[in-house]
């Protein structure tokens, strides 16, 4: 028993460091776990089936990869989580009398928390591209693209994602929302019915608007429904709307049904209309369910979920590198997937965890710049 407790304590030492006045919600990190592993499993398929010069064969076993093919929907779950977490302090101030939010401190916190890991990952992969003499390094836009990406402008300017660790397109969308969040949070000043009607109307309407404006795909307008769903969930969570009226086990059933729909429903017809609401049902089930909440609060799930930013930043080039060296002509899709999953996933996870421990987690301390400067002064 003591050994188990000691092991659990060691695991929890790696948990994400939170700041602010709100209680830590481990189930939200559990949702982060679902999101990042959905993305990981999807990118295993993508990297395995997109090796230059390699043609894979189909087989009956490919059917078993179906649950992983929609793993990219973890990105939109990340957007909902971002909307929820960033809205909480603003909503708490307006709805339940919480402290006022310093907007300048809010923006500074985004910089100190996110920029250094992003910069190190960006420089690291560009340096690796030069060292390995990849096709990216010989492109005329290699250096200009670096500076565009440094300021989260690549996709807006170019109109497409970069080839070198192109998954960072989502971070450009996130940054746009971070900049707008204090303004969007003013919706919590409105009366209950008015703000929920407004948020609901925007969540329904924005997916239509985004599809009629091709340029919007590279802005948070296209994905605005997911961020705004996070605001609506923050409202429901803080005001406890409907709490106690619906049995927790009903939320468990709803959560399981929404998760299965997210895994198996294809991106056809009008799925985009239901997508934000399916994520909302899963989110509510995580907050108010019984067994689902307990599952998402398991220590190692919450710890890995809290590492999602580091893992997301660096996982895809490592998976692509693994696929390029292990996937070859004549393999079936299923064989290639298993090869990359067994070799590439542990590789990406280990490097991601090290990156988190060494770089990202120290940046979770809001005072790390001041403490670093003080330490350097003492040494000098």
Beta strands, then each sheet from edge to edge (+ up, - down):
end
